[in-house]
């Protein structure tokens, strides 16, 4: 009898899950967004600024490839970003460097790429964005 009750509970849970996912995305869950979305590009810039401010590297890094982007609605918009970032030829000590004008390091000793996960929180109606988390590894 216990096995039948367990089976019924499992079937009920699966049925509820099926209904929830068949009606569209679950509110508050991360949703895929285009890597080329201008909001994603802005969030990525905030993330790379945070990385550059906290790294001990002499050179600036910039995004070489956005691999994946999701947004989550949470008292604003939370961007969940996966990207490759690469070392540039621009030194940190240069005043107000424009990352768009910084070329990547050529292949060789100084060439370096990190795989990174960034989480950036935005409150668009306040024109506010902040990097809340990042983790990078070679």
N, C-alpha and C positions, 0 to 999 in steps of 0.2 A: 504494500500500500504506500509506503514511504517513497518508493521509486516513482510511482505514478504522480504523487503530489509534486515531487521535484521536477518531473518532466512537464507538468502543467505550468509550473512557475516559470521555467525556462521558456516555454512556448509563449506565455503571456508577455514576458520581457522582450522577446524577439519580435512579437507582433507590435508592441508599442514602439520599438526602435524602427521597425519598417514603416509605420505610419508617420513617425516624426521625420524621417529622412525623405520619404516620398513626397512630402508637402513642401519641399524646398529647404533652404539652409536654416539651421537652428539659430534663432536670434542670439547675438552675442558671441557666436563662434567665429573663428578666423575665416575670411573669405579670400580666395585667390584674386589677385588684381594684376593687371599688365605691368611688366617690368618697365615699360616705356611711359607709364602714367606720370605726368608731371609732379603729382604729389609724392610718388615713390622716389623720383629723382631728388626732390627737395629733402625728403626724409633721409635719403642716403647721404646727402651732403652734410646734414646735421650729424649723422653717425660718423662720417669720416673725419669731421672736425674734432669730435670727441676723441677718436682714436689718435689723431695727430697730437692733440693736446696732452694725452696721457702716455704716449710712447716716449722712450728714451732715444729713439733713432735720430740721427742728424738730418735725415731727409724726410720730406713729406711723402705721404702715401695718398693715392687716389684710387677710385673704383676702376677696376679693369673689366669687370663683368658682374652684372646682377643675375644671380642664378634663380632666385625665387622671391616672390613678394606676396604678402598677405596683409589684409587690414582687418582689424577687429574694432567694433564700436564699443567703447568703454569710457563714458564721460569724455567724449572726444574720439579721436581715432588713434589706435595703436598700430604702428607699422611693424611687421615682423619680416625682416629682410635677411636673405642669404646672399653673400657676394664674395667675389675675389677682389682683394685690393693689392696694389703693386707699388713698390717704391718708385719715386720719381727722381729726377735729377735736381729738383728744387730743394735747397737747404731751408731748414726751419728758421734760421736767423734772418732770412730775407724779409723785409717789411711788406706786409700785406700781399703775399704771393697769390696769384690767380691760378688755381689748380687746373683750369682749362688750358692754360699756357705751359703747364709743367709736363714735359715729356717723361715717359717711363724710362727707367734705367735700361740700358741695353743688356743683352745676355752677358753674363760674366760674374765677377766676384760680388758686385753690388746689387745684382738683380735679386729681388725677393718678392714672393707672393704669399699672402695669407688668405685662408678661407675664414670668413667672418660671419657671425650672426649678430644682427643689430636689432634693437627694439627702440623705436622712437615714438614718443607720445605727442600728439598734436591736438590743440584746441583751436580749430580754424576760426571760430567767431571771435577769439581773442588775439588772433594772429600770433600764436605761440607754439613753439615746437621745442622738445627737449629729448636728448638721447637718454634713455633710462637704463640701458644695459647693452653691453657688447662683449663678445668673446671671440678671439681670433687664434688660429693656430696655423703653423706652416704647412 
